[in-house]
Amino acid sequence: MINVDLTAANLLKNGFHVVRCKTAKEAAEYCLAQAKPGMSAGSGGSLTLQQLGLLEALEAKGVEVIYHYGHDLTPAERRFNMRRELMADIYFCSANAITEQGWIFNTDGAGNRVAATILGPEKVYIVASTNKIVSDLAAAERRVAEIAPYNCQRLHFDTPCALTGVCEDCDSPDRSCRVQVTLKRPPRTVDITVVLVDEKLGV
Ligand code: SF4
């Protein structure tokens, strides 16, 4: 049985800030309050953030949201904006898993999200539903192997798992599992807040 209180306590012990929210609405309001008009914001492409409606709300508030997806961007523009996101004032993303010992685990294709949480904006907010909490790192890796096929299907990637629903540790050019990072402590120059949401969000 996963212990959310223990996870929150261990995240704090490890140097992360922790905010507990009961609902997605509460989490969205908290995140929105962290950005001021005129600031710039980057984000990981995240179903959780989509469900919060956060990026639209930030734009409505007068925050410049930098996008690296959608918006008819060319590959070169996408890469350029990923790099611009590293220089934003604030960054929002989710996590693939959080372990009970208070470690944050993410797998990326391009590495933009993990880069931003390591040496990007000074303020990073990681919004994660408590259903993403797992017992340990091995369970976090298993979780990614389970959810990555779903994400590949959702994003129309040409990978074997998008067809079969099962990870085949592929060599596909579209492979989304290329970079894995575990944040055991916040990197020295980054202030990371984990927003734990009781409501189920993301995958
Ligand atoms: S390694 Fe390849 S097959 Fe496995 S989940 Fe990632 S993209 Fe899918």
py3Dmol code that shows the C-alpha trace and the ligand (Angstrom):
import py3Dmol

protein = """\
ATOM      1  CA  MET A   1       0.000   0.000   0.000  1.00  0.00           C
ATOM      2  CA  ILE A   2       1.488   3.346  -1.118  1.00  0.00           C
ATOM      3  CA  ASN A   3       1.903   5.902   1.659  1.00  0.00           C
ATOM      4  CA  VAL A   4       1.315   9.445   0.366  1.00  0.00           C
ATOM      5  CA  ASP A   5       2.139  11.113   3.700  1.00  0.00           C
ATOM      6  CA  LEU A   6       5.461   9.270   3.885  1.00  0.00           C
ATOM      7  CA  THR A   7       6.252  10.285   0.296  1.00  0.00           C
ATOM      8  CA  ALA A   8       5.508  13.939   1.025  1.00  0.00           C
ATOM      9  CA  ALA A   9       7.649  13.803   4.170  1.00  0.00           C
ATOM     10  CA  ASN A  10      10.547  12.223   2.268  1.00  0.00           C
ATOM     11  CA  LEU A  11      10.304  14.759  -0.564  1.00  0.00           C
ATOM     12  CA  LEU A  12      10.572  17.503   2.055  1.00  0.00           C
ATOM     13  CA  LYS A  13      13.459  15.761   3.778  1.00  0.00           C
ATOM     14  CA  ASN A  14      15.235  15.565   0.418  1.00  0.00           C
ATOM     15  CA  GLY A  15      14.943  19.326  -0.076  1.00  0.00           C
ATOM     16  CA  PHE A  16      11.918  19.627  -2.348  1.00  0.00           C
ATOM     17  CA  HIS A  17       9.022  21.887  -1.437  1.00  0.00           C
ATOM     18  CA  VAL A  18       5.705  20.074  -1.268  1.00  0.00           C
ATOM     19  CA  VAL A  19       2.203  21.401  -1.781  1.00  0.00           C
ATOM     20  CA  ARG A  20      -0.754  19.065  -1.263  1.00  0.00           C
ATOM     21  CA  CYS A  21      -3.942  19.637  -3.267  1.00  0.00           C
ATOM     22  CA  LYS A  22      -7.145  17.644  -3.122  1.00  0.00           C
ATOM     23  CA  THR A  23      -8.336  18.507  -6.623  1.00  0.00           C
ATOM     24  CA  ALA A  24      -7.024  19.437 -10.041  1.00  0.00           C
ATOM     25  CA  LYS A  25      -8.789  22.785  -9.719  1.00  0.00           C
ATOM     26  CA  GLU A  26      -6.927  23.541  -6.497  1.00  0.00           C
ATOM     27  CA  ALA A  27      -3.618  22.584  -8.134  1.00  0.00           C
ATOM     28  CA  ALA A  28      -4.338  24.768 -11.170  1.00  0.00           C
ATOM     29  CA  GLU A  29      -5.148  27.754  -8.951  1.00  0.00           C
ATOM     30  CA  TYR A  30      -1.963  27.238  -6.944  1.00  0.00           C
ATOM     31  CA  CYS A  31       0.222  27.016 -10.081  1.00  0.00           C
ATOM     32  CA  LEU A  32      -1.454  29.997 -11.689  1.00  0.00           C
ATOM     33  CA  ALA A  33      -0.764  32.092  -8.594  1.00  0.00           C
ATOM     34  CA  GLN A  34       2.981  31.387  -8.891  1.00  0.00           C
ATOM     35  CA  ALA A  35       3.344  33.275 -12.208  1.00  0.00           C
ATOM     36  CA  LYS A  36       3.018  37.016 -12.598  1.00  0.00           C
ATOM     37  CA  PRO A  37       1.966  38.868 -15.772  1.00  0.00           C
ATOM     38  CA  GLY A  38       4.992  39.574 -17.953  1.00  0.00           C
ATOM     39  CA  MET A  39       6.858  36.479 -16.807  1.00  0.00           C
ATOM     40  CA  SER A  40       7.787  33.738 -19.267  1.00  0.00           C
ATOM     41  CA  ALA A  41       6.890  30.092 -18.680  1.00  0.00           C
ATOM     42  CA  GLY A  42       8.088  26.844 -20.168  1.00  0.00           C
ATOM     43  CA  SER A  43       6.445  23.481 -19.791  1.00  0.00           C
ATOM     44  CA  GLY A  44       6.853  19.800 -20.454  1.00  0.00           C
ATOM     45  CA  GLY A  45       4.283  18.441 -22.878  1.00  0.00           C
ATOM     46  CA  SER A  46       2.043  16.979 -20.213  1.00  0.00           C
ATOM     47  CA  LEU A  47      -1.414  15.478 -20.107  1.00  0.00           C
ATOM     48  CA  THR A  48      -1.625  16.545 -16.460  1.00  0.00           C
ATOM     49  CA  LEU A  49      -1.027  20.206 -17.356  1.00  0.00           C
ATOM     50  CA  GLN A  50      -3.566  19.915 -20.172  1.00  0.00           C
ATOM     51  CA  GLN A  51      -6.137  18.565 -17.732  1.00  0.00           C
ATOM     52  CA  LEU A  52      -5.446  21.514 -15.422  1.00  0.00           C
ATOM     53  CA  GLY A  53      -5.939  23.926 -18.344  1.00  0.00           C
ATOM     54  CA  LEU A  54      -2.891  25.635 -16.924  1.00  0.00           C
ATOM     55  CA  LEU A  55      -1.163  26.977 -20.013  1.00  0.00           C
ATOM     56  CA  GLU A  56      -4.302  28.677 -21.328  1.00  0.00           C
ATOM     57  CA  ALA A  57      -4.907  30.191 -17.891  1.00  0.00           C
ATOM     58  CA  LEU A  58      -1.325  31.483 -17.752  1.00  0.00           C
ATOM     59  CA  GLU A  59      -1.695  33.119 -21.164  1.00  0.00           C
ATOM     60  CA  ALA A  60      -4.978  34.705 -20.102  1.00  0.00           C
ATOM     61  CA  LYS A  61      -3.125  36.143 -17.116  1.00  0.00           C
ATOM     62  CA  GLY A  62      -0.527  37.781 -19.351  1.00  0.00           C
ATOM     63  CA  VAL A  63       2.254  35.220 -18.933  1.00  0.00           C
ATOM     64  CA  GLU A  64       4.271  34.465 -22.058  1.00  0.00           C
ATOM     65  CA  VAL A  65       3.983  30.713 -22.545  1.00  0.00           C
ATOM     66  CA  ILE A  66       6.709  29.220 -24.721  1.00  0.00           C
ATOM     67  CA  TYR A  67       5.519  26.207 -26.715  1.00  0.00           C
ATOM     68  CA  HIS A  68       7.690  23.523 -28.258  1.00  0.00           C
ATOM     69  CA  TYR A  69       4.763  21.482 -29.614  1.00  0.00           C
ATOM     70  CA  GLY A  70       1.659  22.197 -31.672  1.00  0.00           C
ATOM     71  CA  HIS A  71       1.367  25.650 -33.195  1.00  0.00           C
ATOM     72  CA  ASP A  72       2.615  24.298 -36.582  1.00  0.00           C
ATOM     73  CA  LEU A  73       6.232  24.496 -35.474  1.00  0.00           C
ATOM     74  CA  THR A  74       8.976  23.107 -37.682  1.00  0.00           C
ATOM     75  CA  PRO A  75      11.468  20.681 -36.068  1.00  0.00           C
ATOM     76  CA  ALA A  76      14.021  23.516 -35.938  1.00  0.00           C
ATOM     77  CA  GLU A  77      11.511  25.832 -34.245  1.00  0.00           C
ATOM     78  CA  ARG A  78      10.577  23.103 -31.767  1.00  0.00           C
ATOM     79  CA  ARG A  79      14.212  22.622 -30.810  1.00  0.00           C
ATOM     80  CA  PHE A  80      14.773  26.362 -30.559  1.00  0.00           C
ATOM     81  CA  ASN A  81      11.770  26.773 -28.261  1.00  0.00           C
ATOM     82  CA  MET A  82      12.872  23.851 -26.078  1.00  0.00           C
ATOM     83  CA  ARG A  83      16.090  25.770 -25.529  1.00  0.00           C
ATOM     84  CA  ARG A  84      14.188  29.016 -24.900  1.00  0.00           C
ATOM     85  CA  GLU A  85      12.167  27.186 -22.234  1.00  0.00           C
ATOM     86  CA  LEU A  86      15.378  26.578 -20.319  1.00  0.00           C
ATOM     87  CA  MET A  87      15.741  30.361 -19.973  1.00  0.00           C
ATOM     88  CA  ALA A  88      12.134  31.006 -18.938  1.00  0.00           C
ATOM     89  CA  ASP A  89      11.297  32.548 -15.560  1.00  0.00           C
ATOM     90  CA  ILE A  90       9.293  29.553 -14.432  1.00  0.00           C
ATOM     91  CA  TYR A  91       8.720  25.957 -15.525  1.00  0.00           C
ATOM     92  CA  PHE A  92       5.813  23.557 -15.136  1.00  0.00           C
ATOM     93  CA  CYS A  93       5.793  19.843 -15.829  1.00  0.00           C
ATOM     94  CA  SER A  94       4.610  16.562 -14.430  1.00  0.00           C
ATOM     95  CA  ALA A  95       6.585  13.448 -13.499  1.00  0.00           C
ATOM     96  CA  ASN A  96       6.402   9.875 -14.705  1.00  0.00           C
ATOM     97  CA  ALA A  97       6.757   8.588 -11.163  1.00  0.00           C
ATOM     98  CA  ILE A  98       7.635   9.653  -7.633  1.00  0.00           C
ATOM     99  CA  THR A  99       9.063   7.078  -5.290  1.00  0.00           C
ATOM    100  CA  GLU A 100       8.098   6.718  -1.663  1.00  0.00           C
ATOM    101  CA  GLN A 101      11.644   7.662  -0.653  1.00  0.00           C
ATOM    102  CA  GLY A 102      11.025  11.058  -2.254  1.00  0.00           C
ATOM    103  CA  TRP A 103      12.786  10.722  -5.597  1.00  0.00           C
ATOM    104  CA  ILE A 104      11.348  12.095  -8.847  1.00  0.00           C
ATOM    105  CA  PHE A 105      11.690   9.919 -11.952  1.00  0.00           C
ATOM    106  CA  ASN A 106      11.272  11.074 -15.544  1.00  0.00           C
ATOM    107  CA  THR A 107      11.845   9.572 -18.976  1.00  0.00           C
ATOM    108  CA  ASP A 108      12.096  11.853 -22.012  1.00  0.00           C
ATOM    109  CA  GLY A 109      12.545  11.526 -25.725  1.00  0.00           C
ATOM    110  CA  ALA A 110      14.242  14.860 -26.412  1.00  0.00           C
ATOM    111  CA  GLY A 111      15.403  15.483 -22.850  1.00  0.00           C
ATOM    112  CA  ASN A 112      13.854  18.951 -22.725  1.00  0.00           C
ATOM    113  CA  ARG A 113      11.847  18.303 -19.578  1.00  0.00           C
ATOM    114  CA  VAL A 114      14.647  16.719 -17.601  1.00  0.00           C
ATOM    115  CA  ALA A 115      17.060  19.419 -18.782  1.00  0.00           C
ATOM    116  CA  ALA A 116      14.667  22.094 -17.548  1.00  0.00           C
ATOM    117  CA  THR A 117      14.401  20.458 -14.129  1.00  0.00           C
ATOM    118  CA  ILE A 118      18.188  20.240 -13.826  1.00  0.00           C
ATOM    119  CA  LEU A 119      19.545  23.514 -15.186  1.00  0.00           C
ATOM    120  CA  GLY A 120      16.630  25.518 -16.497  1.00  0.00           C
ATOM    121  CA  PRO A 121      14.393  28.058 -14.803  1.00  0.00           C
ATOM    122  CA  GLU A 122      15.122  28.798 -11.155  1.00  0.00           C
ATOM    123  CA  LYS A 123      11.558  27.906 -10.197  1.00  0.00           C
ATOM    124  CA  VAL A 124      10.193  24.533 -11.249  1.00  0.00           C
ATOM    125  CA  TYR A 125       6.760  23.166 -10.358  1.00  0.00           C
ATOM    126  CA  ILE A 126       6.187  19.445 -10.814  1.00  0.00           C
ATOM    127  CA  VAL A 127       2.481  18.634 -10.703  1.00  0.00           C
ATOM    128  CA  ALA A 128       1.797  14.971 -10.074  1.00  0.00           C
ATOM    129  CA  SER A 129      -1.249  13.014  -9.117  1.00  0.00           C
ATOM    130  CA  THR A 130      -0.710  10.749  -6.122  1.00  0.00           C
ATOM    131  CA  ASN A 131      -1.486   7.812  -8.413  1.00  0.00           C
ATOM    132  CA  LYS A 132       2.059   8.338  -9.768  1.00  0.00           C
ATOM    133  CA  ILE A 133       3.653   7.432  -6.448  1.00  0.00           C
ATOM    134  CA  VAL A 134       5.427   4.070  -6.515  1.00  0.00           C
ATOM    135  CA  SER A 135       7.341   2.039  -3.974  1.00  0.00           C
ATOM    136  CA  ASP A 136      10.849   2.386  -5.402  1.00  0.00           C
ATOM    137  CA  LEU A 137      12.969   3.063  -8.491  1.00  0.00           C
ATOM    138  CA  ALA A 138      12.373  -0.391  -9.971  1.00  0.00           C
ATOM    139  CA  ALA A 139       8.633   0.229  -9.736  1.00  0.00           C
ATOM    140  CA  ALA A 140       9.143   3.647 -11.358  1.00  0.00           C
ATOM    141  CA  GLU A 141      10.879   2.003 -14.326  1.00  0.00           C
ATOM    142  CA  ARG A 142       8.092  -0.564 -14.578  1.00  0.00           C
ATOM    143  CA  ARG A 143       5.541   2.243 -14.496  1.00  0.00           C
ATOM    144  CA  VAL A 144       7.249   3.994 -17.419  1.00  0.00           C
ATOM    145  CA  ALA A 145       7.318   0.751 -19.429  1.00  0.00           C
ATOM    146  CA  GLU A 146       3.563   0.490 -18.828  1.00  0.00           C
ATOM    147  CA  ILE A 147       2.600   4.085 -19.645  1.00  0.00           C
ATOM    148  CA  ALA A 148       5.011   4.829 -22.506  1.00  0.00           C
ATOM    149  CA  PRO A 149       3.073   2.664 -25.017  1.00  0.00           C
ATOM    150  CA  TYR A 150      -0.077   4.584 -24.162  1.00  0.00           C
ATOM    151  CA  ASN A 151       1.727   7.893 -24.699  1.00  0.00           C
ATOM    152  CA  CYS A 152       3.167   6.668 -28.007  1.00  0.00           C
ATOM    153  CA  GLN A 153      -0.353   5.792 -29.161  1.00  0.00           C
ATOM    154  CA  ARG A 154      -1.692   9.122 -27.963  1.00  0.00           C
ATOM    155  CA  LEU A 155       1.027  11.065 -29.772  1.00  0.00           C
ATOM    156  CA  HIS A 156       0.827   8.900 -32.926  1.00  0.00           C
ATOM    157  CA  PHE A 157       4.429   7.756 -32.690  1.00  0.00           C
ATOM    158  CA  ASP A 158       5.530   5.037 -35.080  1.00  0.00           C
ATOM    159  CA  THR A 159       6.759   2.581 -32.443  1.00  0.00           C
ATOM    160  CA  PRO A 160       6.009  -1.101 -31.951  1.00  0.00           C
ATOM    161  CA  CYS A 161       4.424  -0.406 -28.574  1.00  0.00           C
ATOM    162  CA  ALA A 162       1.919   1.963 -30.177  1.00  0.00           C
ATOM    163  CA  LEU A 163       0.575  -1.066 -32.045  1.00  0.00           C
ATOM    164  CA  THR A 164       0.891  -3.757 -29.385  1.00  0.00           C
ATOM    165  CA  GLY A 165       0.599  -1.769 -26.155  1.00  0.00           C
ATOM    166  CA  VAL A 166       3.732  -3.501 -24.865  1.00  0.00           C
ATOM    167  CA  CYS A 167       7.275  -2.115 -24.622  1.00  0.00           C
ATOM    168  CA  GLU A 168       9.709  -3.925 -26.918  1.00  0.00           C
ATOM    169  CA  ASP A 169      12.773  -1.845 -26.009  1.00  0.00           C
ATOM    170  CA  CYS A 170      12.687  -0.666 -29.595  1.00  0.00           C
ATOM    171  CA  ASP A 171      15.220   0.983 -31.891  1.00  0.00           C
ATOM    172  CA  SER A 172      12.547   3.040 -33.614  1.00  0.00           C
ATOM    173  CA  PRO A 173      13.459   6.588 -34.714  1.00  0.00           C
ATOM    174  CA  ASP A 174      10.286   7.593 -32.858  1.00  0.00           C
ATOM    175  CA  ARG A 175      11.411   5.902 -29.625  1.00  0.00           C
ATOM    176  CA  SER A 176      10.221   8.128 -26.771  1.00  0.00           C
ATOM    177  CA  CYS A 177      12.230   6.467 -24.005  1.00  0.00           C
ATOM    178  CA  ARG A 178      15.702   7.866 -24.518  1.00  0.00           C
ATOM    179  CA  VAL A 179      16.728   9.743 -21.383  1.00  0.00           C
ATOM    180  CA  GLN A 180      15.962   8.752 -17.798  1.00  0.00           C
ATOM    181  CA  VAL A 181      16.662  11.063 -14.874  1.00  0.00           C
ATOM    182  CA  THR A 182      16.085  10.529 -11.176  1.00  0.00           C
ATOM    183  CA  LEU A 183      16.072  13.670  -9.057  1.00  0.00           C
ATOM    184  CA  LYS A 184      17.185  12.425  -5.641  1.00  0.00           C
ATOM    185  CA  ARG A 185      17.630  15.990  -4.426  1.00  0.00           C
ATOM    186  CA  PRO A 186      16.916  19.297  -6.177  1.00  0.00           C
ATOM    187  CA  PRO A 187      19.899  20.288  -8.341  1.00  0.00           C
ATOM    188  CA  ARG A 188      21.951  22.982  -6.562  1.00  0.00           C
ATOM    189  CA  THR A 189      20.593  26.020  -8.398  1.00  0.00           C
ATOM    190  CA  VAL A 190      16.971  24.987  -8.868  1.00  0.00           C
ATOM    191  CA  ASP A 191      14.053  25.494  -6.507  1.00  0.00           C
ATOM    192  CA  ILE A 192      11.604  22.630  -7.077  1.00  0.00           C
ATOM    193  CA  THR A 193       8.086  22.416  -5.709  1.00  0.00           C
ATOM    194  CA  VAL A 194       6.186  19.153  -6.032  1.00  0.00           C
ATOM    195  CA  VAL A 195       2.444  19.706  -6.222  1.00  0.00           C
ATOM    196  CA  LEU A 196       0.843  16.438  -5.128  1.00  0.00           C
ATOM    197  CA  VAL A 197      -2.769  16.120  -6.244  1.00  0.00           C
ATOM    198  CA  ASP A 198      -5.151  13.560  -4.775  1.00  0.00           C
ATOM    199  CA  GLU A 199      -7.326  13.550  -7.903  1.00  0.00           C
ATOM    200  CA  LYS A 200      -6.197  11.161 -10.658  1.00  0.00           C
ATOM    201  CA  LEU A 201      -4.426  13.037 -13.459  1.00  0.00           C
ATOM    202  CA  GLY A 202      -2.277  12.122 -16.449  1.00  0.00           C
ATOM    203  CA  VAL A 203      -1.393   8.502 -17.122  1.00  0.00           C
TER     204      VAL A 203
END
"""
ligand_1 = """\
8
SF4
S 11.322 1.717 -25.715
Fe 10.181 1.812 -27.650
S 8.723 0.127 -27.486
Fe 9.407 0.558 -25.395
S 7.895 1.973 -24.583
Fe 9.625 3.185 -25.372
S 9.006 3.716 -27.460
Fe 7.700 2.011 -26.790
"""
view = py3Dmol.view(width=600, height=400)
view.addModel(protein, "pdb")
view.setStyle({"model": 0}, {"cartoon": {"style": "trace"}})
view.addModel(ligand_1, "xyz")
view.setStyle({"model": 1}, {"stick": {}})
view.zoomTo()
view.show()
